[in-house]
Amino acid sequence: MSTIKISQLPDATTPLTGDEVIPLNQNNVTKKVAIRFAVTNLVANFFGNGSQVAFVLPSALIENNTNVYVNGVYQQKNTYSVSGSTLTFSQAPPFTSQIEVMYT
């Protein structure tokens, strides 16, 4: 069985978006193969100052695609909101707290 990397496929210039069906030529037979790939999480880190509630990330967020941690503790989605690239907590994270935002 031969191995073909996706990057070796002809015309592999369109970004994949999730569940995809791609043509795969194996032993001179073209087959349609369904693939699913994982999206890499992006991570942004901040420190709380006890009063700041809004934090701006490098790119736009989708609330369902976020995981937020304050001092390593997962924050429920009802404790913050997102609008564009801004994450806003309902209460300011404590002074010197470490904030980690994982998003796709």
C-alpha positions as CSV (number, residue, x, y, z in Angstrom):
1,M,0.0,0.0,0.0
2,S,1.5,3.3,-1.0
3,T,1.2,6.4,1.2
4,I,0.2,9.8,-0.2
5,K,0.3,13.0,1.8
6,I,-2.4,15.5,1.3
7,S,0.2,18.1,0.4
8,Q,1.3,15.9,-2.5
9,L,-2.2,15.9,-4.1
10,P,-2.5,18.0,-7.3
11,D,-4.3,21.2,-6.9
12,A,-4.2,21.1,-3.1
13,T,-4.5,24.9,-2.9
14,T,-8.0,25.2,-1.4
15,P,-7.9,25.1,2.4
16,L,-9.8,22.3,4.0
17,T,-12.8,23.2,6.2
18,G,-13.6,20.1,8.2
19,D,-15.1,16.9,6.8
20,E,-13.8,16.6,3.2
21,V,-14.0,14.1,0.4
22,I,-10.8,14.1,-1.7
23,P,-9.7,12.0,-4.7
24,L,-6.9,9.6,-3.9
25,N,-5.0,7.8,-6.6
26,Q,-3.7,4.5,-5.3
27,N,-2.1,1.9,-7.7
28,N,-3.5,3.8,-10.7
29,V,-7.1,3.6,-9.3
30,T,-8.7,6.8,-8.2
31,K,-10.9,6.5,-5.1
32,K,-12.9,9.1,-3.2
33,V,-11.8,9.2,0.4
34,A,-13.6,10.9,3.3
35,I,-11.2,12.6,5.7
36,R,-11.7,14.6,8.9
37,F,-9.0,16.7,10.3
38,A,-8.5,18.5,13.6
39,V,-8.2,22.3,13.7
40,T,-5.3,23.6,15.7
41,N,-6.3,25.6,18.8
42,L,-4.9,29.1,19.1
43,V,-3.9,30.3,22.6
44,A,-3.8,33.8,24.0
45,N,-2.5,34.5,27.5
46,F,-3.2,37.5,29.7
47,F,-2.8,38.6,33.4
48,G,-5.8,39.9,35.4
49,N,-5.4,43.3,37.2
50,G,-8.5,43.0,39.3
51,S,-10.5,45.6,37.3
52,Q,-10.1,44.9,33.6
53,V,-13.0,42.8,32.1
54,A,-12.3,43.1,28.4
55,F,-9.4,41.4,26.6
56,V,-8.6,41.8,22.9
57,L,-7.3,38.7,21.0
58,P,-5.4,38.7,17.7
59,S,-8.4,37.4,15.8
60,A,-12.2,37.1,15.9
61,L,-13.7,34.6,18.3
62,I,-16.8,32.4,18.2
63,E,-18.0,31.7,21.7
64,N,-18.8,28.1,21.1
65,N,-15.2,27.6,19.9
66,T,-13.5,29.0,23.1
67,N,-12.2,27.5,26.3
68,V,-11.3,30.0,28.9
69,Y,-9.2,29.3,32.0
70,V,-8.4,31.6,35.0
71,N,-5.6,30.2,37.1
72,G,-6.1,26.8,35.4
73,V,-9.8,26.7,36.2
74,Y,-12.2,26.3,33.3
75,Q,-14.7,29.2,33.0
76,Q,-18.3,28.4,32.1
77,K,-19.5,30.1,28.9
78,N,-22.0,32.1,31.0
79,T,-19.2,33.9,32.8
80,Y,-18.0,35.7,29.6
81,S,-19.1,36.9,26.3
82,V,-17.4,37.4,22.9
83,S,-17.8,40.1,20.3
84,G,-15.5,40.1,17.4
85,S,-12.0,39.7,18.8
86,T,-13.0,40.9,22.3
87,L,-13.6,38.6,25.2
88,T,-15.5,40.2,28.1
89,F,-15.8,38.7,31.6
90,S,-18.9,39.3,33.7
91,Q,-16.5,40.0,36.6
92,A,-12.9,41.1,36.4
93,P,-10.4,38.3,37.0
94,P,-8.5,38.7,40.2
95,F,-5.2,40.7,40.4
96,T,-2.2,38.7,39.0
97,S,-4.5,35.8,37.8
98,Q,-3.4,34.0,34.7
99,I,-5.9,33.9,31.9
100,E,-5.6,31.5,29.1
101,V,-8.0,31.6,26.1
102,M,-8.0,28.6,23.7
103,Y,-9.9,29.2,20.5
104,T,-10.2,28.1,16.9
